[in-house]
């Protein structure tokens, strides 16, 4: 999208038309917190693999960093 917008900007600049591309940045959500649905029962054999991964994802909740680009 950026390349197309830059090309378009060059094409329409002689006509006095500006092109602005707005892309949303990162923002904190609750995807790893209470909004994450899980099965009510777990399988003991999966505890070391999927259980560990689920715990890792849960540990992200509320700790996501928002990086802001300054131009």
Secondary structure, 3 states (H helix, E strand, C coil): CHHHHHHHHHHHHHHCCCCCCCCCCCCCCCCCCCCCCCCCCCCHHHHHHHHHHHHHHHHHCCCCCCCCCCC
